[in-house]
Amino acid sequence: MESGPMIFAGMVLALFGGALLVWTAVRVGHREPVAQGVSPVASAALALLASCAAVAVGVWCLARL
């Protein structure tokens, strides 16, 4: 019963992190801004950090099962 929410949270975080990672890579690859009005390097670094953190927490949730 308790593993259901952890599976859901792990999958949501892993999918969100993966999608954000792919989206950031595509934007940087096309030399387009990741966020409007922010330094391109800072926005790409922050998006990369957030996506890696989401994937890591998602994997941690799934590993705790």
C-alpha positions in Angstrom: 0.0 0.0 0.0 2.8 2.4 0.8 4.8 1.7 -2.3 2.1 3.0 -4.7 2.7 6.7 -4.0 6.5 6.2 -4.0 6.3 4.5 -7.4 4.1 7.4 -8.7 6.4 10.1 -7.3 9.5 8.3 -8.6 8.2 8.0 -12.1 6.9 11.6 -12.2 10.2 13.0 -11.0 12.2 10.8 -13.3 10.1 11.6 -16.4 10.0 15.3 -15.6 13.8 15.4 -15.1 14.5 13.5 -18.3 12.1 15.7 -20.3 13.7 18.9 -18.9 17.2 17.5 -19.6 16.2 16.8 -23.2 14.5 20.1 -23.7 17.5 22.0 -22.3 19.9 20.1 -24.5 17.8 20.9 -27.6 17.6 24.6 -26.7 21.3 24.8 -26.1 22.1 22.8 -29.2 20.1 25.3 -31.3 21.7 28.2 -29.5 18.3 29.4 -28.4 17.7 30.9 -24.9 16.5 28.5 -22.2 14.8 31.3 -20.3 13.9 34.8 -21.5 15.7 37.7 -20.0 18.4 35.7 -18.2 22.0 34.9 -19.0 22.1 31.9 -21.4 24.8 30.2 -19.4 23.1 30.8 -16.1 19.7 29.6 -17.3 21.2 26.5 -19.0 23.2 25.6 -15.8 20.2 26.1 -13.6 17.9 24.0 -15.8 20.6 21.3 -16.0 21.0 21.3 -12.2 17.2 21.1 -11.7 16.8 18.2 -14.2 19.6 16.2 -12.7 18.2 16.8 -9.2 14.7 15.6 -10.3 16.2 12.5 -12.0 18.3 11.7 -8.9 15.3 12.1 -6.5 13.2 9.9 -8.9 15.8 7.2 -9.0 16.2 7.4 -5.2 12.4 7.0 -4.8 12.4 4.0 -7.1 15.5 2.4 -5.5 13.9 2.6 -2.0 11.2 0.0 -3.0 
